[in-house]
Amino acid sequence: MKLRLARRAVGDAVVVAVEGELDLFTAPFLRDEVRDAIKLDGSRLILDLTALSFMDSSGLSVLIEAWRLATGEGGGVSLAAPQAPVARILRTTGLDRRIKVYPDVVTAVGEG
């Protein structure tokens, strides 16, 4: 399994659970899912990263694009529960200062 995505509505937010590895080959799948989620389900997007084990610069570019799309529609993007390797990339690149990171989906939904 390289990447699995699952989308669900939670309150007024749409949550996309991202599982596996987010890299050059799998990033386009998340990009399409994010575009569809924002277009069909609303611009308040939470990416559940609990089961995301790896992310490279391709994944970062998808997160930035998601943030631009959602904020352009009057919403926003939050990240929930990134594991240590992914959290480190978010910190190193400073993306965690642009996109809010929460310890879990419930907190992201409640505070977003």
C-alpha positions as CSV (number, residue, x, y, z in Angstrom):
1,M,0.0,0.0,0.0
2,K,1.5,3.3,-1.1
3,L,-1.3,5.8,-0.3
4,R,-4.9,5.5,0.8
5,L,-7.4,8.4,1.1
6,A,-10.7,8.5,2.8
7,R,-13.0,11.5,2.9
8,R,-15.8,12.2,5.4
9,A,-17.8,15.2,6.7
10,V,-17.4,16.1,10.4
11,G,-19.5,19.0,11.5
12,D,-19.0,21.8,9.0
13,A,-15.6,20.5,8.0
14,V,-14.4,17.9,5.5
15,V,-11.8,15.5,6.7
16,V,-9.5,13.7,4.4
17,A,-7.5,10.9,6.1
18,V,-4.1,10.3,4.4
19,E,-2.5,7.0,5.0
20,G,0.8,5.7,3.7
21,E,3.5,7.6,1.8
22,L,3.1,11.0,0.2
23,D,5.7,11.4,-2.5
24,L,6.2,12.3,-6.2
25,F,4.1,9.4,-7.3
26,T,1.2,9.6,-4.9
27,A,0.9,13.4,-4.5
28,P,-1.3,13.8,-7.6
29,F,-3.9,11.5,-6.0
30,L,-4.1,13.7,-2.9
31,R,-4.1,16.9,-5.0
32,D,-7.2,15.5,-6.9
33,E,-8.9,14.5,-3.7
34,V,-8.3,17.9,-2.1
35,R,-9.7,19.7,-5.1
36,D,-12.8,17.5,-5.2
37,A,-13.3,17.9,-1.4
38,I,-13.1,21.7,-1.5
39,K,-15.3,21.9,-4.6
40,L,-17.9,19.4,-3.5
41,D,-17.9,19.4,0.3
42,G,-16.7,22.9,1.4
43,S,-13.6,24.9,1.9
44,R,-13.0,24.0,5.6
45,L,-10.5,21.1,5.1
46,I,-8.8,19.0,7.7
47,L,-6.1,16.6,6.6
48,D,-5.9,13.7,9.1
49,L,-2.2,12.7,9.0
50,T,-2.4,10.1,11.8
51,A,-1.4,7.3,9.4
52,L,0.9,9.2,7.1
53,S,4.3,7.6,7.5
54,F,6.3,9.6,4.9
55,M,6.1,12.9,3.1
56,D,8.6,14.6,0.7
57,S,8.6,18.0,-1.1
58,S,5.9,16.8,-3.5
59,G,3.6,16.3,-0.5
60,L,4.5,19.7,0.9
61,S,3.5,21.3,-2.4
62,V,0.1,19.6,-2.3
63,L,-0.4,21.0,1.3
64,I,0.5,24.5,0.1
65,E,-1.9,24.2,-2.9
66,A,-4.7,22.9,-0.6
67,W,-4.1,25.9,1.7
68,R,-4.3,28.3,-1.3
69,L,-7.4,26.7,-2.7
70,A,-9.3,26.6,0.6
71,T,-8.4,30.1,1.7
72,G,-9.3,31.4,-1.8
73,E,-12.8,29.9,-1.2
74,G,-13.1,31.6,2.2
75,G,-12.1,28.5,4.2
76,G,-8.9,27.1,5.4
77,V,-6.8,24.0,5.9
78,S,-5.8,22.3,9.2
79,L,-3.5,19.4,9.8
80,A,-4.3,16.8,12.4
81,A,-2.0,14.4,14.2
82,P,1.2,14.4,12.0
83,Q,3.6,11.7,13.1
84,A,7.2,12.7,14.2
85,P,8.9,12.5,10.7
86,V,6.1,14.5,9.0
87,A,5.9,17.0,11.9
88,R,9.6,17.6,11.6
89,I,9.3,18.5,7.9
90,L,6.4,20.9,8.7
91,R,8.5,22.6,11.3
92,T,11.8,22.6,9.2
93,T,10.0,24.3,6.3
94,G,8.0,26.6,8.5
95,L,4.7,25.3,7.0
96,D,3.4,24.8,10.5
97,R,3.4,28.6,10.9
98,R,1.1,29.0,7.9
99,I,-1.1,25.9,8.3
100,K,-2.4,25.2,11.8
101,V,-1.4,21.8,13.2
102,Y,-3.6,20.1,15.8
103,P,-3.0,17.0,18.0
104,D,-6.1,15.2,16.6
105,V,-9.1,15.6,14.3
106,V,-11.6,16.4,17.1
107,T,-9.4,19.4,18.3
108,A,-9.0,20.6,14.7
109,V,-12.8,20.5,14.1
110,G,-13.5,22.2,17.4
111,E,-11.0,25.0,17.0
112,G,-10.9,25.4,13.2
